Amino acid sequence: MHADSRRTLLLDLYAAACDAVDGRRRVRAQLSGERRDVETRVLAIGKAACTMVLGTLDARGASVVEALVIAPAEAYEAELARHPAVRFLPGEHPVPGEASLASGEAALAFAAGVPAGTQVLVLVSGGASSLVEALAPGLTLDDLRAVNRWGMSSGVDIVQLNAVRSRLSRLKGGRLAAALAHADARALLISDVPGDDPRVIGSGLVAAPPPLPPVRTSRGRPLAPAASGLPPEIDAIVARAGALPEGAALPCTIVGTLDDAMLAVERTATARGYTARRLAGRISGDVERAASVFAHELVLSVEDVVVAGGETTVRLPEKPGRGGRNQHLALAAARLLVGHPDLVVLAAGTDGVDGVTLDAGAIVDAETIARGIEAGLVPEDALARADSGTFLEASGDLLHVGPTGTNVGDVLIGLRKVPDPPPPRGSDPLDTPDEATEPAAESAAGRDGSDAP
């Protein structure tokens, strides 16, 4: 990736967003001040499961007698190995697989094995819907994957997709909560969904879902004429799931949100002497339209930094290329930055992962398109084939940070070219600031769990 002071600043702002909603920090803060001598069992599911459990161990110590952690294999924290009470199981994301089903059965067995009245903390974060599943009788992994492919390619939003998932599951739709009815259980959640609704997070693992909404595309059109609003093949899968037991709801506390992450971007930029503005609402719907709206706001802005967050949708072709929705958005935005050398845009997932790639997203500028074309690629073709990652790799703009220990959705940060900060008081005014020695925010990929000031 090209290095300049503007990109360094964008990386620092992104790191600030991720650090603000770090699972360890958020859970530790929530549990601080509570009794440490109450025997506790922990079930953690999601991309932030490992860090959330570390926060619990920080706060509760040896009172944690059992912890089952289900997360992507790449998110595993080696520090967990020092705790004999902790058992780690990898799930699969973003496409569920056999490991997801095995983890689902393990979660149900954990709930059944909890002694009556025992205190249980259920820690849920984004990604849980794919990582863990226990299907209704008669459904198969192929059915689950078909629903997942539909969700990834059709343009439905996360609320609609999770509502369908909850209709297929012995875990979701509040059924995990029901399985823990005999225990003294409560849930702490890091939200990656609009409205931060526990009934939607993780497809409602700890709270029964709202009614299934009408399913529409990202452009607002109905997907199919079926009475349910679902495509016929998906409607048939839901019908075969039949009637499942009623779900329940645990007492829930949201400990981290996208708003927290965006506020951290604003505060960090302001603390460094820049003006900043957060766009109202959440970015959502068609990814290329969202890119256009954000680029327009950035061009017209009088602030140095503009931040937005949410989750867009991409309609995938039959054989998509490399990339994810953040890379797609970044490439679409890059086309609009041509002729605006003062603008730079970061688009990235707060989990450090974008789609099925290990890249978080990208940082693009006015020369991104030219660099890709010089490498022999065509941006319009890359967008049409959902192959933005290949183009952005050629242009040198991909962003790779590794798992961040959290997941609250995607962030968009736009930066207008700003003057270099003044030299420190007492320094030689003729000295040129060394970009390599500028202070940088703590890396989003390598935190030790300590609280930032």
N, C-alpha and C positions, 0 to 999 in steps of 0.2 A: 504494500500500500504506500502511496506517495506520502512523504513526510513534509509537513510544514506546520507553522505555529497554529493555524486555524484548525487543522485536523487534530493536533494535539489537544486543543481546547475542547473540541467536540468529543474526543475520547474521554477526557476528564469529566465532562458533563454526563456522558453515558454511564461512566463508572459511579458517579454520584447518585444517579437514578437507581442503579442496581443495588448499591450499598445501602440506600435508604430503606429498602424493603428486603434486606437480607434475612433469610429465615431464622438463622441463629439469633441475630440481634433482636428481631421482633418477638420471638417466642420468649427469650430470656427476659426481655423487658415486661412482657405481659405477666409472667409468672413470678417476677421479683416481688418480695414481700409476702408471698404465700408460705405456708408451712412446708418445711423440707422433710418432715418425718412421717408423711403419710404415704403408705405403700401405693405405688402408682404403676399402672401398665399403659403402654403407649402403642398406638397403631398409627403409622405415618404413611401417607400415600401421595405421590406427586413429584414434580420436578424439584421442589424445595424440601422433600421429606428428610433428606440427610441433615441438612443444616437446621431444620426445625427440631429434629431430635437432639442435635448437639445443644441447641438452646435450652431444651428441656433438661438435659443432663447438667448443664451449667447451673440451672435454677434448682433442680431437685436432687442431684447427686445420687447417692446410693439408695434413695427411696424408690428409684426406678428399678423394678424387679424383672420387668420383661418389656421388650420393645421390638415390634415387627416393623421393618422399614422397607417400603416398596417404591423404587425409583428407577430411572434409567441407569444402566450399568455405568455409563460415563460420568454420572453425577455422584458416584460413591465417594465418601469421605473416609480416608484411611484412619482418621482419628477414631471412628466408630469401632474399629477392631480392638481398641483398648478396653472396651466395655463388654464384659461377658454376657450381660443381659440382652445385648442387641443382636438381632438376626436380620440379615439383609437379603432381600430377594429382588432380582432385576425384573422389571416389566418391560414392555416394548412400546415405543412411541416414535413417530406418530401413527404407525400402523400396528394395531394389536396383533398378538400372535399367541403361540402356545404358552410362552412365559407369562403373558398377561392372564391367561386362564388359570395357570397354576398359582399365580399370585392371588387371584380372586378366591380360589378355594382355600388358600392359606389364611386369607383375611377372615373368611367365614369361620374357619376352624379356630382362629384366635378369639373371635367374639364368643363362640360357644364355650371355649375353655376358661373364660374369665369367671372367677368365683363371684357369686352374688354379692352385691354391695360394694365390690372393689372399685376404687377410683380408676377411671380410664380417661386418658387424653387421646382424642382422635385428631390428628394433624393432617389437613387436606390442602393441597395446592394444585395449581394448574398442571395439566397433563394426566391427572388421575383417571380421566375417562378412558384413555387408551391403555394405561399401564396396568389396570386391574379390571377383571371382569369375571362374573359367574353367570353364565347364560341361563335363560329360562329353559326348562325341559323341551327337547325337540329342536332347539336351535344349534347351529354349528359355527365353527370358526369362520367358515366361508360366508355365512350369513352376516356375521359381525364385520368381516372385512368388506362385504358389499355395502353395508351401511356407512362404513368409514370412507370408502371410495366415493360414494354419493356425496357425503358431506364435504370432502376435499375438492370435488370437481364441479359441484352444481352451483356454488355461490350462496348456499344457505349460511345463516350466521350461527354463532356458537350456541345461542339460546335455543334455536330450533333444533340443531343437531343433538344437543344434550338432552332435550326433551324426548327425542326419538330413542336415544340410547337407554334412557331410563325405563322405557317400555319393554325392554328386552332382558332385563337384568334382575338377578336375585340379590344384588348388592345395591344398585342405584335406585333412584326413586324413593329414598329414605329407608330402604330395606336393610342396609347396614346398621342404621340407627335402631331399627326395630330389633335386630339381632343382639343389640346391646341393652335392651330394655331392662334386663335384670341387674345391670351394673350401674354404678354412679358415674355416668359418662357425660362428657362435654366435648365440644369441638373448637379448635382454633384453626382459622382458615386464612390463607393468602389468596386473594381473589384475582382472577384473570378474566372476569366476565363483566359485561355492562351491568351497572346497578349493584354489583357486589352481593348478589342474592345467593345465600347458601343453598337454595333449592336448585340452582343452576351449576354452581361450582362442583366440578367432579361429577356432573350429571346427577346431583342430588344424593351423594353418598350419605349425608347426615341430615337431610331434610327432604320430605316428600315434595315433588316438583309441582309447578303450576300447571294448569291445563295445557295440552299440546297446542301451540299457536299455529295459525295458518302458515304453511310452508311456502315461501316465495323466494325468488331469485334475488341476487344482489341488486337487480334493476327493478325490483318490485313486482315482477310478473309471476303468476301462479306457475308452479312446476308441472302440475298434471291435473287432469279433471277428476281424479279420484275424490270420493267424498271426504276423505281425511285430509286432502291437500297434498298427500304424498305421491311420489311416482308409483305406479302399480307394483313394481318389483319390491320396493321398500314397504309399501302397504301390506303386501303379502307376508313379508317377514314379520312385521308387527302383529299381524293377525295370527300367525302360527305361534307366537309367544303366548297367546291366550291371556287369561286373567291371572295375575300374580298377586301375592299377599300385599295388603296395604303397607305402606311405609310409615315411618314415624319421623320425629324431629328431635335432635339433641339441642341443648342450649349451645348457642353458637356465638363466637366472638371473631370478628374480622380483624386480623392483626397487621395486614399489609395490603395496599391497593395501588392501582395505577396513579391515582391522584397523589399519593404519597411520593411516588417516584418523580412525577412531573414537578411537584413542589420543590423537591430537592434540586432539580435542574435550575429552576428559577432562582433559588436561594444561592446556589453555588455560583451561577453567573453574576448575580448581583454582588456577592461578596468579592468577586474579582474585578468589580468596577464596570461591568457591562449592564446595559439595559436589557430586560427580558420580558416576554409576554407568552402566556399560555393561551392557546386557542380554546374557545368554549366548546363544550361537548366532546364527543369521542370520534375519532376517525373510524369509519366503518364502510361497508358496502364495497362496490367495485374498486379494485386496487388502482387502476389507472385514473379513475375519476378522483380518488383521494389524493393521488400524486399531483394532479392538476390543481386541486383546491389548495393544497399546502404550498406548492410553488407560487401560486398567485398571491397567497397571503404573505409569503416571504418577500416577494418582489415589492409589494406595496408597504411593507412594514417600515416603521421608523425605528424600531428596536433593533439592538444588535443580535439578539437571540430570540427565536420563536420555537416553542415546543408544543407538540401535540402527542396524543396517545390513543390507542384503541386496537382494533384488529380488523383488517380488510379481508376481502374474499377474492379468490382467483378461480376462474373457470378453466380447468386444465384440459388440454387436448388429449387425444387418446394415448399418445406416447409422449408425456412431458419430458423435458430435458432437466438440466440441473438448476436448482434454485429453490427459493421459497418466496412467501408473499413480501417480505422485506426487501429481498433482492429485486423482485419484480417492481416494487414501488420505487426503489432507488433508481433503477434503470429508466423507468417511465419519467421520473422527475429529472433525471440527467438530460433528457431530450429538451426539457423546458428551461434548463439552465444555460443552454448554448447562447452565447452573447451576453451573459451576465457573469463576468469574471469575479465579481464581488461576492458571489453566493456559493455556499457549500452546504450540503445536506447529509445528515446521518439518518439511516433507517435501520433499526435493529430490534430484535426480540430481547426482552429483559432476561430471558433464560439463557442467552448466549447461543441459541440454536435457531435456525430458520428452515422450516420445512423438514425435508429428510437430509439436509446437509448439516455439516458441523460448523458452518459459518453463521455468525449472528446476523449478518446483513451486509451493509456496504456504506461507504462514505463517498459521495459523488460531487463533482464540480463541473464547471463550464467546459472543461477539456476532456471529460470522461468519454463522451461520444467519439471525439476525434481519435483518442487513443485506441478505442476498440476498433474503429474503422481501419486505422492504420495496421491493426493486427489481422485484418481481413474479415471482420465480422460486421453484420448489419443489425443495428439495434431493433428495427421493426421485426425482423425475422426472429430474433432472440425472444422478443416479447410474445410473438404469435406462437412460438413453440414452447413457451414457459421454460426458456433456457437462459434466463438472465444471469445465472451464476457463471456460465461459460464466458459470456461477454465481459462481466465485471472482473473475472479473473484475468482476462487478457488486458483489460484497461488498468489493472493494478489497484482496484478499489474495494475488493472484498474485505470484510471485517471478521477476524477470527479471534475470539477471546476464551473459548471453552465454557463449560457450565458455570453459571454465576451463583448458584445456590438460592435462586428465587425464580418467580415467574408471575408477573402481573400484566402481561400483554406486551405490546410493541410500543416503542417510542420513536418519534420523529423529531429531530432537532435541526433547525436551520440556523445558519450563521451568516451574517453580512460581514464583509471585510471590515475590520476595525483597526484603528491605529495600534501599534505596539504599546504596551503599558509603559509609563514613564520609568526611568531608571531609579533604583532605590536611592533614598536621600543620602547624600554624602558621597555618591559614586561619581566617577569621572564622566561628565556629560558626553564626552567624545567616545566613550567605550560603546561598542555594539553589543547589545544583549545576546547571550548565547542561548539559542533555543533549546539546546540539549540540557541546560541547567535550569530551565523554568520549572517551578513546582508543579507536580502532577498529582492528580487525585489517586487514591489507592486503587490498584487494579481490580476490576470487577471479577477477575478470574482467580485472585489469590488472596482472599481475606483470611485473617486469623480469628475472626469473631469478636474482636475488640470493638468497643463503641467509639464512633467518631465524635469529636467535640461538637 
